[in-house]
Amino acid sequence: MKYLLSLFSIIFLFSCTTQKMSSSKYSTIEYEAGACFGSCPIYKMTINADRTAVLEAEHFNFSKGFSKGEFDKPREGTFKTTIKEADYKKLITLLDGVDLKSLNDKYGSRNITDLSTSYLRVKFNDGSSKNIEDYGKRGTEKLKTLYQFFEDLKHNQQWEKVQ
């Protein structure tokens, strides 16, 4: 009886470990928002599979309103956090729903010269990666939702300034 119980325990533990390891197929998720001719937030956010994240905030990330003097100020800083588990799961769901590998590498037309460019760089656990450059942040509806999710993460996580 105790051997049978031990066998079931080992099988159960192994199956839990396997599920945890395969829960995310992404090793690194990076999102970068570039400058425009206005007050577009300029930042880069990197999120690892263990939910640790770094936010490199340049300008217009935490200020209310627009001031040309903002450009004269030093960069806002580097911040770190651990993304809340529910938010990380939502991020993974959004990424899965976008079907990254089927998307174009570039979106947007440079005929308009004052829009921000976003860069989405994802490294998969299998060693492959997908990079998307989106001038104007209008690639697809699902991408727009994903970009807004990154924007929201700047405000709904507990970021700690490190630099």
C-alpha positions as CSV (number, residue, x, y, z in Angstrom):
1,M,0.0,0.0,0.0
2,K,2.7,2.5,0.9
3,Y,4.5,1.7,-2.4
4,L,1.4,2.4,-4.3
5,L,0.9,5.7,-2.4
6,S,4.6,6.6,-3.1
7,L,4.1,5.8,-6.8
8,F,1.0,8.0,-7.0
9,S,2.8,10.8,-5.2
10,I,5.8,10.7,-7.6
11,I,3.5,10.7,-10.6
12,F,1.5,13.6,-9.2
13,L,4.6,15.7,-8.4
14,F,6.1,15.0,-11.8
15,S,2.9,16.1,-13.6
16,C,2.7,19.3,-11.6
17,T,6.3,20.1,-12.4
18,T,5.8,19.4,-16.1
19,Q,2.7,21.7,-16.2
20,K,4.6,24.6,-14.5
21,M,7.5,24.3,-16.9
22,S,5.3,24.3,-20.0
23,S,2.9,27.0,-18.8
24,S,4.7,29.7,-20.8
25,K,6.2,29.3,-24.2
26,Y,7.8,32.7,-24.0
27,S,11.2,33.2,-22.3
28,T,11.4,37.0,-22.8
29,I,8.7,39.6,-23.8
30,E,10.0,43.1,-24.6
31,Y,7.9,46.1,-25.6
32,E,9.3,49.4,-26.6
33,A,7.4,52.6,-27.4
34,G,9.3,55.3,-29.3
35,A,9.0,59.1,-29.5
36,C,6.6,61.2,-31.5
37,F,6.3,65.0,-32.0
38,G,4.1,65.3,-28.9
39,S,3.9,63.7,-25.5
40,C,3.9,60.0,-26.4
41,P,5.3,57.9,-23.6
42,I,8.9,56.7,-24.4
43,Y,9.9,53.5,-22.6
44,K,11.0,49.9,-22.9
45,M,9.6,47.1,-20.8
46,T,11.1,43.7,-20.5
47,I,9.3,40.8,-18.9
48,N,10.9,37.5,-18.2
49,A,9.2,34.1,-17.8
50,D,9.5,34.2,-14.0
51,R,7.4,37.4,-14.1
52,T,10.3,39.7,-13.2
53,A,10.2,42.9,-15.2
54,V,12.3,46.0,-15.9
55,L,10.8,49.3,-17.1
56,E,13.2,51.8,-18.6
57,A,11.2,55.0,-18.6
58,E,12.5,58.0,-20.6
59,H,9.8,60.7,-20.8
60,F,6.0,61.2,-20.5
61,N,5.3,58.0,-18.6
62,F,4.1,59.4,-15.3
63,S,3.5,63.1,-16.0
64,K,0.0,64.5,-16.5
65,G,-0.3,66.8,-19.4
66,F,2.2,68.0,-22.0
67,S,5.1,70.4,-21.5
68,K,7.9,71.0,-23.9
69,G,10.1,71.4,-20.8
70,E,9.7,67.7,-20.2
71,F,12.4,67.0,-22.9
72,D,14.9,69.1,-20.8
73,K,14.4,66.9,-17.7
74,P,16.5,63.8,-17.2
75,R,15.0,60.4,-18.0
76,E,12.5,59.2,-15.6
77,G,14.5,56.2,-14.5
78,T,14.8,52.4,-14.4
79,F,12.2,50.5,-12.4
80,K,11.7,46.8,-11.5
81,T,8.8,44.7,-10.3
82,T,7.4,41.2,-10.4
83,I,4.3,41.3,-12.6
84,K,1.2,40.2,-10.7
85,E,0.3,36.6,-11.5
86,A,-3.1,37.4,-12.9
87,D,-1.7,40.1,-15.1
88,Y,1.0,37.8,-16.4
89,K,-1.6,35.2,-17.3
90,K,-3.6,37.8,-19.1
91,L,-0.5,38.9,-21.0
92,I,0.2,35.3,-22.1
93,T,-3.4,34.9,-23.2
94,L,-3.2,38.1,-25.2
95,L,0.1,36.9,-26.8
96,D,-1.4,33.5,-27.6
97,G,-4.4,35.2,-29.2
98,V,-2.3,37.4,-31.4
99,D,-0.7,34.4,-33.0
100,L,2.7,36.2,-33.2
101,K,4.4,33.9,-35.7
102,S,1.8,34.6,-38.3
103,L,2.1,38.4,-38.1
104,N,4.1,40.7,-40.4
105,D,7.4,41.9,-39.2
106,K,6.5,45.5,-40.0
107,Y,3.3,47.5,-39.9
108,G,2.5,51.2,-40.7
109,S,3.2,53.7,-43.4
110,R,5.8,56.4,-42.9
111,N,3.8,58.9,-44.9
112,I,2.8,60.6,-41.6
113,T,5.9,61.7,-39.8
114,D,4.8,62.4,-36.2
115,L,3.6,59.0,-35.0
116,S,5.3,56.8,-32.4
117,T,6.8,53.4,-33.4
118,S,6.4,50.4,-31.2
119,Y,8.6,47.4,-31.1
120,L,7.5,44.0,-29.8
121,R,10.3,41.5,-29.4
122,V,9.4,38.0,-28.1
123,K,11.8,35.2,-27.5
124,F,10.3,31.7,-27.3
125,N,11.5,28.9,-25.2
126,D,12.4,26.9,-28.3
127,G,15.1,29.5,-29.2
128,S,13.1,31.2,-31.9
129,S,12.0,34.8,-31.8
130,K,9.5,37.3,-33.4
131,N,10.2,41.0,-33.8
132,I,7.4,43.4,-34.9
133,E,7.9,47.0,-35.7
134,D,4.7,49.0,-35.8
135,Y,4.8,52.6,-37.0
136,G,1.7,54.3,-35.6
137,K,0.8,51.4,-33.4
138,R,-2.1,50.2,-35.6
139,G,-0.9,46.8,-36.9
140,T,-3.9,44.8,-36.0
141,E,-6.8,45.2,-33.5
142,K,-5.3,42.5,-31.3
143,L,-1.9,44.2,-31.4
144,K,-3.5,47.5,-30.4
145,T,-5.1,45.7,-27.4
146,L,-1.7,44.2,-26.5
147,Y,0.0,47.6,-26.7
148,Q,-2.6,49.1,-24.4
149,F,-2.0,46.3,-21.9
150,F,1.7,47.2,-21.7
151,E,0.7,50.8,-21.2
152,D,-1.6,49.8,-18.4
153,L,1.2,47.7,-16.7
154,K,3.1,50.9,-16.1
155,H,0.3,52.0,-13.8
156,N,-1.1,48.9,-12.2
157,Q,2.1,47.3,-10.9
158,Q,4.2,48.2,-7.9
159,W,7.3,49.5,-9.7
160,E,10.4,50.1,-7.6
161,K,12.9,52.7,-8.9
162,V,16.5,51.3,-9.1
163,Q,18.2,54.1,-11.1
